[in-house]
Each structure stands twice: as structure tokens, then as C-alpha cells.
């Protein structure tokens, strides 16, 4: 048996007061932070969360990106400190989110790599790791900087690699980790054009026709959902809430995944006057993956 924790959209934040650092998209992000997000994101909950996780015997943490809010040095320092504390409990596997490359300046200076290289994939685009517990992890990078929108993108060269990568570690359960959902609309969320995933349809088709069952983990939409893809029955998708959110309609949370043989049990957690395990509401609690 192996136990993994999927968390996403941590959004460590810092209000930027230097006007020279606001001559880009960060000006909009900083305004949003001042008016809304600094009241909604309770990163002070990190200490209590770490105490909880110490008692769960975790085998790996699967982190779906958006460590930061506007990709500043201070935000990355906060995020790296938190990931470092997670690493003391179990290995951490990370993919970037759009807020981690929030500006072209932050991407150009490789701020994400500077602070988080230890947890990122060795290969950009997509790669396969073997998780503790003998489960295959397919990491797919879907984030890129934008002038205004928060759209993602799957590079064509990554799509070209996927059919072969899906054949690796045959005979093992495979979990995919990305920031953007591969299903653009469900009962729980609608991404829309401004927040969607470029080449998302091609990614969904490639995964769905890849010849193996797959559990796809995503964030970005800040809500929990769990469903079987209506177009590709071999593809299951989970979206996990923003970890430290404190909104009545979008409470913070993470997802616990227990693997035993070919069976996966999905255990969502939310913060409601403390961290609580709840029953999944969007789909089945248990899924059986064949290979």
C-alpha cells in the first residue's frame, strides 16, 4: 500500500510596494491581491497542516503548481521553505503552475528553477518517474507566461513524446500530474477560453487513447472534482482545491490517494474549522484501474 498527497494552488503571497516591479502583469495581480486574495488565502495554516501530515505516513507529495501569486522572490522563498518541510516527511514531485511563471520577467530569470529545482522534473515538457510504492508518475508541464490571460499550453514536442511515455512502466498503476485540468468543463467548474489549456483537446485524446488506465491530477480551478472522462472511460480526473483558500464556496483542501494493488481510494480533505477528511461528492470514492 502507498499513500500520496495531492496539493495544488498554494499561492504564497506578498504585496509588492516597489512600483518598478509592477511594470508588467504583476500590477493586475497585485491589485487583485490587495482587494481580495490576501483576505482569502490563509497561508498561516501551513503549520497545522504539517503537523497533520506527520501522522499520516505519506509516501510522496504530488504538488500541482501555483506555489506563488505573482512569482516574486519573497513568494518563492516562502514556497521553497514549505516544500523543504514537506521533503522532511516524504519525497516531493512538482509541476509548475501559471502563477509560477506569472510574468515574462519571472520566466526569463528562471525564478521557479532558482528556488524549486530540487523538486522539478529533470526533463521539461513531460517525463515519467517511479514513485515510492512502485507507481508510475507522468509529469506534464502545462504552464506558460501570458500578457493578460491565465491560459496554459501543452507544447507539440511534449505531445509527441507522450505515446511512448505512456508505454513506460507497463504493469504499474500510472498517475499523471499537471496544473491544468484536461477536461475543460464539468459540473464543478468551467475553465473558459481565458483560463483554458492550449492543445488541451490533443492532450486529452492522447491520454485517453494511450492504451492504459490513468488517474489525472490537476489544480487551477480551485475546487474538488472527481469524474471518469465521458469521452475516454480509461481516464479518471481529479481536481484539488487551492490548498489554503478560505472562501465559503471554495474551501481549501488537498486530496489523499491510497494505492493498494490496482485499486485507488480517493480521500478528499477540506479546511472547516480545522482539517477534515470528507466523502467525495462528484464521483466514486474508489476506482479500480486495469492495465
N, C-alpha and C positions, 0 to 999 in steps of 0.2 A: 504493500500500500504506500502511496505517496500523497503528500498534501501540498498544494500550491496556493498562493495568494495572488489574485489579480487585482491590481490597483491602477488607477489612471487619473489624470487631470488633478494633480496635487496643487498646482497653481500657487506656489510660494510667491509672495508679492512684496514689493517695496514701492512706495510713492516716489516718483522721480521729481526732484525740485530744480535740477540743473537744466535751464532752457536749451542748452546746446545738445542735450541728449534727447530732445523732443522734436528734432527737425526731421521726423520720419513718422512712420505709422505708430510709433510709441506715444505720440501726442494723443491719438484717439484712445489707445489702450490705457493711458494714464488717466484720462478724463473718466473713462468707464470705471477704473479702479477707485478714483476719488468719490464718484457718485454712488457706486453700487457694490462692486466686488469686495472692497475692503471690509464691508459690513457682512458679506455673505460667506467669506472664506475664513474658516476658523483654524488656522494652522497651529494654534496652541494646543489642539487636540492630539498632536503628534506624540507627545509624551505618554498620554494614556493609551494610545494605540500601540505603541511599542511595548508597554507593559502587558497588554492583552496578547500580543503576538508571541511574546516569550513563552507563554503557556500553551501554545497550540502545536508545537513540534512541526514547524514548517520545513519543507524540503527545498523550496525555491520561491522567490518573489518574481512575478511577471509584471513589469511596470510599463504601462501603455503610453507614456509621454505626457506632455504638458506639465513638466516639472515646474515651470515658471509662468509668470503672467505676461511680462514684456521683455523677457530674455536679457535682464541686466546682470551685471557681475554679482551684485549682492543676492539677487534671487537664486542664481546658480550656486552660490556659496551655501545658502540655506538648504537647497535641494541636495547638494552633494553631502552635506553633513547628515541629512536624514537617510540618504541611501547608504552612507557609510555605517550608520547604526543598524539598518536592516541587514547589511552584509555580515555583521557580527552574529546574526541569527541564522542566515541561510544565504546561498548564492542569489544574486540579483541579475535579472536579464531585462534589458531596457530597449525600447524603441523610441525615437523622437516623436513629439507632437508638434503641431503648427506653432504653438506658443514658445517652443524651444528654439525656433528659427523665426521669431516674430518679425524681425526686421532684416533687410538685406545686409545691414551693417553687422548684426549679430551672427549671421551666417558667414559673412566674409571673414570675420575674426575667429570663426570656429569656437565660439564660446561654449557651446554644448560639449564639444570634444575636449576642450581645455579642462572642464570640471568633471566630466562624466565618462571619459574614455574607457575607464575600467569596466563599465557596465554595458557599453555599446557593442554591437556585433563587430567582428573583425572586418567583415565584408559589408560594404554599403549595398543598399538595394534589397537583397533578401539572402538569407543564409539559414542553415539548419544546425542546431545544437542538440546535444543529448542531455536531458535534464536528469538530476538525481531521481531515481525511481525508474529509469530506463524508458522514458517517454521522449519522443522527438518533438523539438520546438522549432517551428518555422517562423523566423522573424522577418517582417516585411516593413520596409520604410515607406511611409506614405506622406510625409510632411515636407513642405517647402515654403519659403517666404513668399508673401504677396504684398502688393501695394496697399490694398484695401480689404479684400475678402479674406476668408479663412479656408479657402479650398485646398484640398490635398491633391496629390498626383502620384501615380504609380509609373515610374519610368519604363519605357518599352523594353529596355535591356533587362530590367528585373522580371518583367512578364515573360521574356524569352527563356529565362533560367528556370522558371517555376515548374514546368512539366518534369524536368529531370530531378529537381529538388523534392518533388512530391513522391518520387520513387525511392528516395533515400530512407533508410531505417524502416524498410518494409517489415511488417510483422509487429510493429510497435504502434501504440496509440500516438497520434500526431496532434499537437495543438499549434495553432497559428496565432501570432501576436502582432497586432498592428494598432495604429492610433484611430484610424477612420473605420467606421462600420462598412462592410461590403454590401449590405442591404440598405438601400437609400431611404426606405420608408417602412415603418411598422406601426402598430397601434400605439407604441410608446413614444415615437419620435418621427419627425420629418426633417431631413437634412436640408433640402432645398439646394438651389443652384449655388448660392453664395457660400455654403458650408459643405458642399459635397466633395466627392472624390473623383478627380480626373482619371480616366481609364478604369473607373470602378467596375463598370459592366464587364470589361475584359478580365479583370481580376476575379470577379465572382464566377464567371464562366470557367476560367482556368482551374480554379479551386474545385468547383462543382463537378467538373469533368475530369478531375485528376486521377480517378481510379482508386480512391481510398476515402474512408470517412474522416472527417476533420472537424475539430472544435475551434472556432474562430473567435478570438477575444479582441474587443475594441473598447474605446472610450469615446471622447469627443462630444457626445450628445448629452452627457451629464445625467443620464437616467439608466436604471437597470432594465434590461430586457433579455429574454431568452427564448429563442424560437428555432425551429427547423426551417431551413430555406424552402419556400414553396416551389421554387424552380429546380432546386438541386437537393433532393432529400438526404444525400450523404453529407451535407454541410449544415452544421449547427452554429449559431452565432449567439454570443453573449456580449452585451454592452454593460459596462460597470459605471456606477455614478462617479461624479467628481468626489475625491476622497474626503475633503474637508468642507464640503458645501454645507450651508445651514439655511436652506430655503424650504418653506413648508411644502412646496410641490416637487422639490428636488433635494431630498435629504442626502447627505454624504454617505458614502459606503464603500465596501470592497466586496470581492467575490472569492469565496473559498472553494477550491476544486479538489476533490478527493478521487484518486485513481486507484482502482483495485482490479487488476487484470485488464479486461477490456471495458469495464464499467466505470463510468464517471458519475459522481454525485456532486451536484451544484448546490452550494450553500451561500446565498447572499446575506450580507450583513449591512445594517444601516446604523446611523447615529441618531438615537432618540432618547435624550437624557442619559446617554451612555451608549457604548457599542453593543448592538444586539443582533443575534442571528435570527433571520426571519424565513418564512416559507416563500418560495418563488411563486409569483403570481402570473407571469406571462407565458410559462410553458411548463414542461415536465421537470420535476426535481432530479430525475435520474435518466440518463441516456446510455444506451449500450452501443458502442462503436465497434463495427466489424472491420476486418482488414484481410 
